[in-house]
């Protein structure tokens, strides 16, 4: 039995939450809308409909190059972090040894350190070894940045895990290595995929770390956008921004299809 | 699968070496730089300068004040939303759709989102138009380039973190405790205040910590939405490194920000711990 007061408060909560949802969507909707305006300045609601701002940025080789660089760094750093993070998580979850807790904390610690501090530290370190503002510096920086996401989701999926399947495979004569690839990996795959997608995105949108390690020729798309937005804003920038929103939506749906977003987001 | 001692050393040793070389050592280099003069001699002058100048205290205070407001706003919007998704929404499809809406902003760069608020908060932006349209203000007011616009932009960016962390905890609360409270005659409000909310506190603590630390170190949003009129710590640090090229003083400011943040967090956790111990004793 629900009283009138309870029904009223539930209606109020529902109303509040849909307004909150609208608030979360509004800035993104505005950018997408503005990117189609025919006016030479930002106008909301937009005047008419044109794709010329998209054409303009796609014809600009520096933007296209920046997008490629960002994509390469995001994918490269994620692959490197997978190679480092999954084995580390496996050992941390499966063996017990002194200092285990501290080591787990260490692998997650880049998460709580301000990104700007990691960026500064990488710059200063690379400068003292003579490889500041280069591809390797950028790549290892981003790897440090995304490693915790891989370790965290892999650890989480190893925690809720049926060991009996592995035992069965071993009892049936499978080697350790084939047990890992045939049983363990396929069981933790959703967690690893979720971690990898998070990692790609975290690297793809990063400004704070990249900004210290870029040059005119090694420029990621977020840094390029950032430098632009601070001095002038026009519909072309809205089109570039809108394009990154489309990428985000695509990845989010991919994530949802792969593992179910309600499971990923609440398991970590 | 069993991992032999030798394999464990290899599988953990390589990642550990990587993290040491590219995370711990760089961090150490930075801390050491904060204790050096540009010529490389050891000194405490950088810290003396940072703590002796009222300007840096003011900037630090502004940074923390903004972060506290942001944490509060993100909680006030995020908690009801997390509760709504985990308790009220029944259909899994709608729940997944809501998660898509919450996660998509998270996957969009801070620049793009701050840029969206720039358009919304501008003199001819939607917010001003609505306020004028409803007759709440007579002529458009300047909402950009202020502490307020930074708080608005950052709260927006941080809300999804708060929602996801709290929802994760709410999801796992044992519903039979709430049913018991209801059976014993407590109405929904009392059940929430005495059972659900106290059980969800770990999520609130975790969420507010994430939001606070991220806000303290946020650089992009304050730079875009302050229009150079307000300065937070991360902007000062960036200036020292990229404009003034005083790496040593930049490192000092970074260490100072990190240490004060950690101290505040430690204090917060201490209070939370004492409160919950007190609550347990009462119960």
Interface residues (C-beta under 8 A of the other chain):
Chain A: X2 X3 X6 X9 X10 X13 X14 X16 X17 X20 X21 X23 X24 X25 X26 X27 X28 X30 X31 X34 X42 X44 X84 X85 X87 X88 X90 X91 X92 X94 X95 X97 X103 X106 X107 X109 X110 X112 X113 X114 X115 X116 X117 X118 X120 X121 X122 X123 X124 X125 X126 X128 X140 X141 X143 X144 X147 X166 X169 X170 X176 X179 X180 X183 X184 X201 X204 X205 X207 X208 X211 X212 X222 X225 X226 X229 X230 X233 X237 X238 X241 X244 X245 X248 X249 X251 X252 X253 X255 X256 X260 X261 X262 X265 X266 X267 X268
Chain B: X1 X2 X3 X8 X11 X12 X14 X15 X16 X18 X19 X22 X23 X25 X26 X27 X29 X30 X33 X77 X80 X81 X83 X84 X85 X88 X92 X95 X96 X98 X99 X100 X101 X102 X103 X104 X105 X107 X108 X109 X110 X111 X112 X113 X114 X115 X116 X117 X118 X119 X120 X125 X126 X156 X159 X160 X164 X167 X168 X171 X187 X188 X189 X213 X216 X217 X219 X220 X223 X224 X234 X237 X238 X241 X242 X247 X250 X251 X254 X257 X258 X261
